[in-house]
Amino acid sequence: MKNAEGRNEYMDLAKEANLIWHQIVCQKSKNTPRINCRA
């Protein structure tokens, strides 16, 4: 059970990191239309 809980926490962290990364990329590359910035 601990492995499952840890995996869920890791997935949540990965999702948060992905959203933050998308926000940073979108801010730095507003002139790059090929990057998807829906987040």
PDB file of N, CA, C, O and CB in Angstrom:
ATOM      1  N   MET A   1       0.833  -1.207   0.000  1.00  0.00           N
ATOM      2  CA  MET A   1       0.000   0.000   0.000  1.00  0.00           C
ATOM      3  C   MET A   1       0.866   1.255   0.000  1.00  0.00           C
ATOM      4  O   MET A   1       0.522   2.263  -0.618  1.00  0.00           O
ATOM      5  CB  MET A   1      -0.942   0.007   1.219  1.00  0.00           C
ATOM      6  N   LYS A   2       1.987   1.180   0.696  1.00  0.00           N
ATOM      7  CA  LYS A   2       2.850   2.360   0.740  1.00  0.00           C
ATOM      8  C   LYS A   2       3.362   2.707  -0.659  1.00  0.00           C
ATOM      9  O   LYS A   2       3.491   3.881  -1.007  1.00  0.00           O
ATOM     10  CB  LYS A   2       4.034   2.125   1.699  1.00  0.00           C
ATOM     11  N   ASN A   3       3.651   1.683  -1.452  1.00  0.00           N
ATOM     12  CA  ASN A   3       4.142   1.940  -2.803  1.00  0.00           C
ATOM     13  C   ASN A   3       3.079   2.647  -3.636  1.00  0.00           C
ATOM     14  O   ASN A   3       3.396   3.557  -4.401  1.00  0.00           O
ATOM     15  CB  ASN A   3       4.563   0.628  -3.482  1.00  0.00           C
ATOM     16  N   ALA A   4       1.828   2.239  -3.493  1.00  0.00           N
ATOM     17  CA  ALA A   4       0.743   2.856  -4.251  1.00  0.00           C
ATOM     18  C   ALA A   4       0.579   4.319  -3.829  1.00  0.00           C
ATOM     19  O   ALA A   4       0.413   5.199  -4.673  1.00  0.00           O
ATOM     20  CB  ALA A   4      -0.583   2.077  -4.044  1.00  0.00           C
ATOM     21  N   GLU A   5       0.628   4.570  -2.515  1.00  0.00           N
ATOM     22  CA  GLU A   5       0.475   5.941  -2.038  1.00  0.00           C
ATOM     23  C   GLU A   5       1.615   6.805  -2.546  1.00  0.00           C
ATOM     24  O   GLU A   5       1.397   7.925  -3.007  1.00  0.00           O
ATOM     25  CB  GLU A   5       0.418   5.981  -0.504  1.00  0.00           C
ATOM     26  N   GLY A   6       2.826   6.284  -2.460  1.00  0.00           N
ATOM     27  CA  GLY A   6       3.988   7.034  -2.932  1.00  0.00           C
ATOM     28  C   GLY A   6       3.871   7.326  -4.417  1.00  0.00           C
ATOM     29  O   GLY A   6       4.235   8.408  -4.878  1.00  0.00           O
ATOM     30  N   ARG A   7       3.364   6.359  -5.159  1.00  0.00           N
ATOM     31  CA  ARG A   7       3.220   6.540  -6.607  1.00  0.00           C
ATOM     32  C   ARG A   7       2.208   7.650  -6.891  1.00  0.00           C
ATOM     33  O   ARG A   7       2.415   8.461  -7.794  1.00  0.00           O
ATOM     34  CB  ARG A   7       2.779   5.213  -7.290  1.00  0.00           C
ATOM     35  N   ASN A   8       1.110   7.690  -6.122  1.00  0.00           N
ATOM     36  CA  ASN A   8       0.106   8.734  -6.315  1.00  0.00           C
ATOM     37  C   ASN A   8       0.697  10.103  -6.005  1.00  0.00           C
ATOM     38  O   ASN A   8       0.447  11.066  -6.730  1.00  0.00           O
ATOM     39  CB  ASN A   8      -1.126   8.472  -5.432  1.00  0.00           C
ATOM     40  N   GLU A   9       1.479  10.196  -4.930  1.00  0.00           N
ATOM     41  CA  GLU A   9       2.104  11.468  -4.584  1.00  0.00           C
ATOM     42  C   GLU A   9       3.043  11.897  -5.695  1.00  0.00           C
ATOM     43  O   GLU A   9       3.083  13.070  -6.066  1.00  0.00           O
ATOM     44  CB  GLU A   9       2.861  11.366  -3.247  1.00  0.00           C
ATOM     45  N   TYR A  10       3.800  10.943  -6.226  1.00  0.00           N
ATOM     46  CA  TYR A  10       4.743  11.259  -7.297  1.00  0.00           C
ATOM     47  C   TYR A  10       3.992  11.767  -8.523  1.00  0.00           C
ATOM     48  O   TYR A  10       4.432  12.716  -9.173  1.00  0.00           O
ATOM     49  CB  TYR A  10       5.594  10.021  -7.660  1.00  0.00           C
ATOM     50  N   MET A  11       2.862  11.140  -8.840  1.00  0.00           N
ATOM     51  CA  MET A  11       2.075  11.575 -10.001  1.00  0.00           C
ATOM     52  C   MET A  11       1.552  12.987  -9.784  1.00  0.00           C
ATOM     53  O   MET A  11       1.557  13.794 -10.714  1.00  0.00           O
ATOM     54  CB  MET A  11       0.901  10.606 -10.262  1.00  0.00           C
ATOM     55  N   ASP A  12       1.100  13.299  -8.568  1.00  0.00           N
ATOM     56  CA  ASP A  12       0.614  14.649  -8.283  1.00  0.00           C
ATOM     57  C   ASP A  12       1.740  15.656  -8.440  1.00  0.00           C
ATOM     58  O   ASP A  12       1.545  16.720  -9.028  1.00  0.00           O
ATOM     59  CB  ASP A  12       0.020  14.728  -6.864  1.00  0.00           C
ATOM     60  N   LEU A  13       2.926  15.327  -7.916  1.00  0.00           N
ATOM     61  CA  LEU A  13       4.067  16.231  -8.047  1.00  0.00           C
ATOM     62  C   LEU A  13       4.425  16.415  -9.515  1.00  0.00           C
ATOM     63  O   LEU A  13       4.741  17.523  -9.947  1.00  0.00           O
ATOM     64  CB  LEU A  13       5.281  15.696  -7.263  1.00  0.00           C
ATOM     65  N   ALA A  14       4.376  15.333 -10.277  1.00  0.00           N
ATOM     66  CA  ALA A  14       4.703  15.410 -11.699  1.00  0.00           C
ATOM     67  C   ALA A  14       3.708  16.308 -12.422  1.00  0.00           C
ATOM     68  O   ALA A  14       4.096  17.091 -13.289  1.00  0.00           O
ATOM     69  CB  ALA A  14       4.715  14.006 -12.331  1.00  0.00           C
ATOM     70  N   LYS A  15       2.434  16.202 -12.075  1.00  0.00           N
ATOM     71  CA  LYS A  15       1.419  17.046 -12.718  1.00  0.00           C
ATOM     72  C   LYS A  15       1.659  18.511 -12.379  1.00  0.00           C
ATOM     73  O   LYS A  15       1.589  19.367 -13.261  1.00  0.00           O
ATOM     74  CB  LYS A  15      -0.001  16.622 -12.282  1.00  0.00           C
ATOM     75  N   GLU A  16       1.942  18.814 -11.103  1.00  0.00           N
ATOM     76  CA  GLU A  16       2.198  20.198 -10.710  1.00  0.00           C
ATOM     77  C   GLU A  16       3.426  20.731 -11.422  1.00  0.00           C
ATOM     78  O   GLU A  16       3.409  21.846 -11.943  1.00  0.00           O
ATOM     79  CB  GLU A  16       2.376  20.308  -9.192  1.00  0.00           C
ATOM     80  N   ALA A  17       4.499  19.937 -11.448  1.00  0.00           N
ATOM     81  CA  ALA A  17       5.738  20.366 -12.099  1.00  0.00           C
ATOM     82  C   ALA A  17       5.489  20.604 -13.583  1.00  0.00           C
ATOM     83  O   ALA A  17       6.037  21.545 -14.158  1.00  0.00           O
ATOM     84  CB  ALA A  17       6.856  19.316 -11.899  1.00  0.00           C
ATOM     85  N   ASN A  18       4.672  19.765 -14.207  1.00  0.00           N
ATOM     86  CA  ASN A  18       4.381  19.915 -15.627  1.00  0.00           C
ATOM     87  C   ASN A  18       3.623  21.211 -15.885  1.00  0.00           C
ATOM     88  O   ASN A  18       3.923  21.922 -16.844  1.00  0.00           O
ATOM     89  CB  ASN A  18       3.575  18.716 -16.141  1.00  0.00           C
ATOM     90  N   LEU A  19       2.636  21.529 -15.032  1.00  0.00           N
ATOM     91  CA  LEU A  19       1.883  22.771 -15.203  1.00  0.00           C
ATOM     92  C   LEU A  19       2.794  23.972 -15.026  1.00  0.00           C
ATOM     93  O   LEU A  19       2.736  24.916 -15.813  1.00  0.00           O
ATOM     94  CB  LEU A  19       0.715  22.841 -14.210  1.00  0.00           C
ATOM     95  N   ILE A  20       3.645  23.946 -13.989  1.00  0.00           N
ATOM     96  CA  ILE A  20       4.569  25.055 -13.743  1.00  0.00           C
ATOM     97  C   ILE A  20       5.524  25.201 -14.915  1.00  0.00           C
ATOM     98  O   ILE A  20       5.791  26.315 -15.365  1.00  0.00           O
ATOM     99  CB  ILE A  20       5.356  24.839 -12.431  1.00  0.00           C
ATOM    100  N   TRP A  21       6.044  24.077 -15.414  1.00  0.00           N
ATOM    101  CA  TRP A  21       6.975  24.112 -16.546  1.00  0.00           C
ATOM    102  C   TRP A  21       6.300  24.723 -17.760  1.00  0.00           C
ATOM    103  O   TRP A  21       6.905  25.538 -18.457  1.00  0.00           O
ATOM    104  CB  TRP A  21       7.492  22.698 -16.877  1.00  0.00           C
ATOM    105  N   HIS A  22       5.048  24.341 -18.028  1.00  0.00           N
ATOM    106  CA  HIS A  22       4.320  24.894 -19.174  1.00  0.00           C
ATOM    107  C   HIS A  22       4.139  26.397 -19.013  1.00  0.00           C
ATOM    108  O   HIS A  22       4.282  27.138 -19.985  1.00  0.00           O
ATOM    109  CB  HIS A  22       2.948  24.206 -19.333  1.00  0.00           C
ATOM    110  N   GLN A  23       3.827  26.863 -17.804  1.00  0.00           N
ATOM    111  CA  GLN A  23       3.644  28.294 -17.578  1.00  0.00           C
ATOM    112  C   GLN A  23       4.938  29.036 -17.857  1.00  0.00           C
ATOM    113  O   GLN A  23       4.919  30.083 -18.505  1.00  0.00           O
ATOM    114  CB  GLN A  23       3.170  28.564 -16.140  1.00  0.00           C
ATOM    115  N   ILE A  24       6.072  28.511 -17.378  1.00  0.00           N
ATOM    116  CA  ILE A  24       7.368  29.155 -17.592  1.00  0.00           C
ATOM    117  C   ILE A  24       7.700  29.190 -19.074  1.00  0.00           C
ATOM    118  O   ILE A  24       8.116  30.224 -19.595  1.00  0.00           O
ATOM    119  CB  ILE A  24       8.477  28.423 -16.813  1.00  0.00           C
ATOM    120  N   VAL A  25       7.518  28.068 -19.754  1.00  0.00           N
ATOM    121  CA  VAL A  25       7.826  28.001 -21.186  1.00  0.00           C
ATOM    122  C   VAL A  25       6.949  28.973 -21.960  1.00  0.00           C
ATOM    123  O   VAL A  25       7.424  29.649 -22.873  1.00  0.00           O
ATOM    124  CB  VAL A  25       7.633  26.566 -21.721  1.00  0.00           C
ATOM    125  N   CYS A  26       5.677  29.047 -21.602  1.00  0.00           N
ATOM    126  CA  CYS A  26       4.758  29.936 -22.310  1.00  0.00           C
ATOM    127  C   CYS A  26       5.146  31.392 -22.084  1.00  0.00           C
ATOM    128  O   CYS A  26       5.044  32.203 -23.005  1.00  0.00           O
ATOM    129  CB  CYS A  26       3.308  29.693 -21.854  1.00  0.00           C
ATOM    130  N   GLN A  27       5.582  31.734 -20.899  1.00  0.00           N
ATOM    131  CA  GLN A  27       5.980  33.108 -20.620  1.00  0.00           C
ATOM    132  C   GLN A  27       7.251  33.469 -21.377  1.00  0.00           C
ATOM    133  O   GLN A  27       7.380  34.586 -21.879  1.00  0.00           O
ATOM    134  CB  GLN A  27       6.184  33.310 -19.119  1.00  0.00           C
ATOM    135  N   LYS A  28       8.191  32.528 -21.462  1.00  0.00           N
ATOM    136  CA  LYS A  28       9.472  32.813 -22.105  1.00  0.00           C
ATOM    137  C   LYS A  28       9.369  32.790 -23.624  1.00  0.00           C
ATOM    138  O   LYS A  28      10.155  33.447 -24.307  1.00  0.00           O
ATOM    139  CB  LYS A  28      10.517  31.814 -21.648  1.00  0.00           C
ATOM    140  N   SER A  29       8.414  32.044 -24.158  1.00  0.00           N
ATOM    141  CA  SER A  29       8.343  31.895 -25.612  1.00  0.00           C
ATOM    142  C   SER A  29       6.956  32.247 -26.130  1.00  0.00           C
ATOM    143  O   SER A  29       6.287  31.415 -26.743  1.00  0.00           O
ATOM    144  CB  SER A  29       8.709  30.467 -26.024  1.00  0.00           C
ATOM    145  N   LYS A  30       6.523  33.483 -25.882  1.00  0.00           N
ATOM    146  CA  LYS A  30       5.214  33.922 -26.372  1.00  0.00           C
ATOM    147  C   LYS A  30       5.215  34.015 -27.896  1.00  0.00           C
ATOM    148  O   LYS A  30       4.162  33.921 -28.527  1.00  0.00           O
ATOM    149  CB  LYS A  30       4.831  35.283 -25.754  1.00  0.00           C
ATOM    150  N   ASN A  31       6.395  34.201 -28.488  1.00  0.00           N
ATOM    151  CA  ASN A  31       6.486  34.340 -29.939  1.00  0.00           C
ATOM    152  C   ASN A  31       6.654  33.000 -30.637  1.00  0.00           C
ATOM    153  O   ASN A  31       6.901  32.960 -31.842  1.00  0.00           O
ATOM    154  CB  ASN A  31       7.637  35.250 -30.302  1.00  0.00           C
ATOM    155  N   THR A  32       6.526  31.905 -29.903  1.00  0.00           N
ATOM    156  CA  THR A  32       6.681  30.581 -30.515  1.00  0.00           C
ATOM    157  C   THR A  32       5.323  29.886 -30.546  1.00  0.00           C
ATOM    158  O   THR A  32       4.924  29.278 -29.553  1.00  0.00           O
ATOM    159  CB  THR A  32       7.726  29.718 -29.736  1.00  0.00           C
ATOM    160  N   PRO A  33       4.611  29.964 -31.662  1.00  0.00           N
ATOM    161  CA  PRO A  33       3.247  29.419 -31.735  1.00  0.00           C
ATOM    162  C   PRO A  33       3.190  27.900 -31.699  1.00  0.00           C
ATOM    163  O   PRO A  33       2.142  27.336 -31.383  1.00  0.00           O
ATOM    164  CB  PRO A  33       2.580  29.900 -32.985  1.00  0.00           C
ATOM    165  N   ARG A  34       4.303  27.215 -32.018  1.00  0.00           N
ATOM    166  CA  ARG A  34       4.258  25.752 -32.078  1.00  0.00           C
ATOM    167  C   ARG A  34       4.144  25.131 -30.687  1.00  0.00           C
ATOM    168  O   ARG A  34       3.753  23.971 -30.566  1.00  0.00           O
ATOM    169  CB  ARG A  34       5.501  25.215 -32.783  1.00  0.00           C
ATOM    170  N   ILE A  35       4.480  25.884 -29.633  1.00  0.00           N
ATOM    171  CA  ILE A  35       4.365  25.345 -28.274  1.00  0.00           C
ATOM    172  C   ILE A  35       2.925  25.511 -27.786  1.00  0.00           C
ATOM    173  O   ILE A  35       2.358  26.602 -27.854  1.00  0.00           O
ATOM    174  CB  ILE A  35       5.364  26.057 -27.302  1.00  0.00           C
ATOM    175  N   ASN A  36       2.349  24.433 -27.300  1.00  0.00           N
ATOM    176  CA  ASN A  36       0.959  24.461 -26.857  1.00  0.00           C
ATOM    177  C   ASN A  36       0.873  25.066 -25.455  1.00  0.00           C
ATOM    178  O   ASN A  36       1.464  24.534 -24.515  1.00  0.00           O
ATOM    179  CB  ASN A  36       0.349  23.037 -26.876  1.00  0.00           C
ATOM    180  N   CYS A  37       0.148  26.164 -25.309  1.00  0.00           N
ATOM    181  CA  CYS A  37       0.089  26.882 -24.027  1.00  0.00           C
ATOM    182  C   CYS A  37      -1.340  26.952 -23.507  1.00  0.00           C
ATOM    183  O   CYS A  37      -1.804  28.015 -23.095  1.00  0.00           O
ATOM    184  CB  CYS A  37       0.663  28.302 -24.175  1.00  0.00           C
ATOM    185  N   ARG A  38      -2.036  25.818 -23.528  1.00  0.00           N
ATOM    186  CA  ARG A  38      -3.412  25.829 -23.038  1.00  0.00           C
ATOM    187  C   ARG A  38      -3.472  25.782 -21.515  1.00  0.00           C
ATOM    188  O   ARG A  38      -4.489  26.149 -20.926  1.00  0.00           O
ATOM    189  CB  ARG A  38      -4.184  24.658 -23.621  1.00  0.00           C
ATOM    190  N   ALA A  39      -2.410  25.340 -20.881  1.00  0.00           N
ATOM    191  CA  ALA A  39      -2.421  25.136 -19.429  1.00  0.00           C
ATOM    192  C   ALA A  39      -2.601  26.426 -18.675  1.00  0.00           C
ATOM    193  O   ALA A  39      -2.631  26.422 -17.444  1.00  0.00           O
ATOM    194  CB  ALA A  39      -1.149  24.472 -18.982  1.00  0.00           C
TER     195      ALA A  39
END
